Amino acid sequence: MAETPSPAVYEKRHAGDLPPWRVADLPEPLPFNVKNLFRTIGPGAILLASSIGGGEWLVGPAAAVKHGMSVFWIATTAIILQMVLNLEGIRYTLYTGEPIVTGIMRLRPSSRFWGWLYSLMTIAQLGVPALAASCGPVIFAGLFHRTGLASDSGTVLIFTYLTIALGVALLCFGGTIELMLERLSWGMIAYIFVFLTLANVMFVPWSNWVAVFWGFFPVHNIIAVFSGSVSLTKWIETTDLLLLGTLAATAGAGGIGNLTISNWFRDKGMGMGSLVGSIGTAVGSEQHTVAGTGVVFPITTENMRRWKTWWTYAKADQIWLWALGCFLGMFLNVNLATALIPPGTNMEGLNTGTQQAAAMSGLWSGFWYLALLNGFWILFSTHLGNTDVMVRTVTDIWWVASEKVRERTKGQISRVYYFVLLLATIWGCIAVLSGEAMSLFKFLGFMANLVLAISSVQVLIVNTTLLPKELRPSKIRCGLLVICALFYGVFFVLMAGNEVRKFVTPPVAKQAAVVLACERNVG
């Protein structure tokens, strides 16, 4: 394969208002085999640990109990579309060593505009530690063997703050933050899946397994809508759109997390990421830094051979580890919840895990603690991942956009990371007082739908304009990105409209009632 005529000119032309990329050959990956597969992949484990959280523990069971299994085609669709979005973000990073958000910052109108917008959306989505707020009741129930009451809110809040503090402490150790998260994630995933599998085998009848499984496939739902047996308008009016929109976002990584997977690929040193750098921890790490500009490779026969191997590792990480893990996590959690919690139970503000633990403890009292420990790991792993996602995204944006930030920190990106982490922790301790866990989580889902709708279009633009033709996504993948943008755009509009109606309808209804009363009096 011949080299591109002038790679330097190509990179300068597509750099936006950020510095142009440097050029080097693509590093050689390990030969693809099973042993090297587990040595190479890992970012998908971090994303999986942070994905199997509120969506599976809170939103999935709540949606199943409230609306039945017919709505879970949303989860299947969400996981597939988010997997495609993840891989397209990774595609950019393997080529440039830059996170995909940096690629978005290279688009018009300017890096500053997109940098500020994504910083604000990141803080809006993840600034309130909803998952830490969910951990508080789980810890309380485990220690006091009962669900917390209103009078216990102070104690629950203390446990929430301890959860936040534990997350901050863990982010301070491990060499690089990506390595620390990866090691923790493998351990937490192992416990979660072993426990859920055993609990499902012991407590869920076979008929429930079959019903729940088929609920994840949309064929019968589509037939029902197009045959006219189900009115789409009536379905929208009678459905908790905020809950289902949150399910759509959190069945996978949920917004900003889908973009941050590319940051972890860079820090793992995959593709050109090994030539750019990584973020080190505050304790126990050597000097780590990240270059302000990415590095790309010329299109040669040798580099394309290496690219195919890197891309194979990336697909294995996202398809067989992350996407399959998300589906199994949602399935096992919902399967267990629907078998143990009566249909129609009001799940708003209810700790799903406490209900499940109480039901299982009837067989053996130890299940109370094992179930709550499982719930804690599910929620805490997501809280830890979300904290890193928020801080890491803002840090990388500041690092790339501002030469002054790089100069003032003497080229040490970890100083920026821990400064942002300090601000995020202070804000999180205040923001967690703003509402109960489910309400906070629904707002997270609302913002995640907006992020997914916007970023899907931008990733499509980045990968079809900034990348060489040999590395651009296929037409099928481009089409799936468009579908992803529409899917989440529709949910965002429906959720926004639902909230607007809550504010608009009561005054209008009240006014109509007054008019009707006046007419009756006149009559």
Buried (B, 14 or more C-beta within 10 A) or exposed (E): EEEBEEBBEBBEEBBBEBBBBBEBBBBEBEEBEEEBBEEBBBBBBBBBBBBBBBBBBBBBBBBBBBBBBBBBBBBBBBBBBBBBBBBBBBBBBBBBBBBBBBBBBBBEEBBEEBBEBBBEBBBBBBBBBBBBBBBBBBBBBBEEBEBBEEEBBEBBBEBBBBBBEBBBEBBBEBBBBBBBBBBBBBEBBEBBBEBBEEBBEEBBEEEBBEBBEEBBEBEEBEEBBEEEEBEEEEBEEEBBBBBBBBBBBBBBBBBBBBBBBBBBBBBBBBBBBBBBBBBBBBEEBEEBBBBBBBBBBBBBEEBBEBBEBBBBBBBBBBBEBBBBBBBBBBBBBBBBBBBBBEEEBEBEEBBBBBBBBBBBBEEEEEBBBBBBBBBBBBBBBBBBBBBBBBBBBBBBBBBBBBEEBBEEBEBBBBBBBBBBBEBBBEBBBEBBEEBBBBBBBBBBBBBBBBBBBBBBBBBBBBBBEBBBEEBBBEEEBBEBBEBBBBBBBBBBBBBBEBBEEEEEEEEEEEEEEEEEEEEEEEE
